[in-house]
C-alpha cells in the first residue's frame, strides 16, 4: 500500500477518501507539472538559436514520450526542429546522412546533410500524423477519459492536435517535398492541408453541439448536490455572474486583441503554397485554375501585402497558358508563436452547492511573444525590397482559440461545479468523523482541488510568429543580399526559372537560417 494510504488508514473513520484524494493529487499534478517543465526547457534552448542542443533535447523528449498523452506534440516539435536544422549552415548542427547521402562512402555535402534532415523531419511529421489520424477515426472521445477530465482537468486527456497544428504539419511536409523535388508527394500533402481546413469547421460545430448537450444535461439536474440529491447547474447563468463574466471576457479579449480574421481555420501560408504549386506545376486546366483560385483567396485574406496582386496576375496568366519564369520568391519565417498560460477565475458554484459559493477555476489564455525581427531586407539588381506579412500565426492561433473558447468555458464550469459538490460532500461527511477525520479530509480535498485546477496549456512552441514573403525579378547576376537585424547573407541563386529562397529567424539573437532551391 502507498505510504500515504497507510498513514491515512490509521486515522479514524475516514481513511479511504483521504487516501483517494491523495492519490488523485499525485496522478493529476505530476504529468502536467512535468510536461510544462520539459516544454519550457526545450523552448528556451530552441528560441536561443542553439540548434544542436535543441535537437538533443527534442530527440530525448520525443523518445521519452513515445507512449504518453503528449506524443503528438513532441513529434511536431521534433519535426519542426529537424526542419530548422535542414536550413542551417554546416557547423551549426551535426552532420548526418540519409537516403540522399553518397552511397560510395564519400564525404556528405551540405545539400546531402540538409536533405537528410528534411527526410527525418518528415518522418517525425508522418508519425505525428499517423496518431492524429488514429484519433480522428474514433467516433467519440472515450467516455472514461471525459469523465476523468470532468473530475480533474482537460490537460489529462491525450493531445490530439489542434486544427492549426494539423494544417501546418501538412503544409511543412508539402514544402519539404517541393524542396526535394518530389512533386507527387507535395501534391498529396497540399490536398491534405486543404481538407483539414475544411474538416476543422465541421469538427468545431460537432464540439459545440456536444458541449451544449453537456450543458443541458447539467441544467436538467444530472449532477448531484452535497446531500446526494439531483441538482441543476446552469452554465449560462454562471457565465453571466457579475464576478465571473467580466473575468472571462477579459481573458478572451486579451487572447484575441490583435487578431486578423482570415476565416475559420484558414491559414494563408498553406493556401499560398497551394497557389504557387499549382501555378508552377499545374498539369492541365483544372490544376492551373486551382492555382489561380487559391491565389485569389490569398489576395482577399491579405489585401495589404504588396506582392500578392502581382502573383494573382501571374497565376491568371499561367491559367491562360503563359508559364511563370524569371521570378524569385523569398520566404521569411520569423519569431515564435504564442505560448499558452492560465488565468485563475472564481466560478460561481452556489448555483448547485450551499456549502461553497465560489471555487477557483483555470482557463487558458494566449501569451504573445514580441521578440522577433519585423521584416527581412532584400537587395537585388540594385533595388531594395522588404518582406511583407503573408500569414500571422498569432492570428491563426487566436482564431482557433476564439472558436474553441465556448467549449472550454462550458466544460470548465461544469468541472468546477462537480468539484464543488465533491468538496461539500467530503466536508459534510468529515463533520461526522471527528476532529482528526475532518482535518485530514480538508487537507486532502484542498490538495486535490489545487492539483486539478489547471488549464490545458500545451502548445506547439516551435511555430513561427509570422510567415512573410517578397517576390523579385530574378537578377541577371543571380545575386541577392539578405539582411535582418544585425545579420546579413549574400547568396547566389541556383539555376532555375522559378526560385525559392527560404529564410528563418527564430529570434533576433539567433543566426539566420537560409536555404534555397529551384521550384522550376
Secondary structure, 3 states (H helix, E strand, C coil): CCHHHHHHHCCCCCHHHHHHHHHHHHHHHHHHHHHHHHHHHHHHHHHCCCHHHHHHHHHHHHHHCCCCCCHHHHHHHHHHHHHHHHHCCECCECCCCCCCCCCCCCCCCHHHHHHHHHHHHHHHHHHHHHHHHHHHHCCCCCHHHHHHHHHCCHHHCCCCCCHHHHHHHHHHHHHHHHHCCCHHHHHHHHHHHHHHHHHHHHHHHHHHHHHHHHHHHHHCCCEECCCCCEECCCHHHHHCCCCHHHHHHHHHHHHHCCCCCCCCCCCHHHHHHHHHHHHHHCCCHHHHHHHHHHHHHHHHHCCCCCCHHHHHHHHHHHHCCCCCCCEEEEEEEECCCCEEEEEEEEEECCCCCCCCCEEEEEEEEEECCCCCCCCCEEEECCEEEECEEEEEHHHHHHHHHHHHHHHHHHHHHHHHHHHHHHHHHHHHHHCCCHHHHHHHHHHHHHHHHHHHCCCCCCCCCCCCCEEEEEEEECCCCCEEEEEECCEEEEEECCCCCEEEEEEEECCCCCCCEEEEEECC
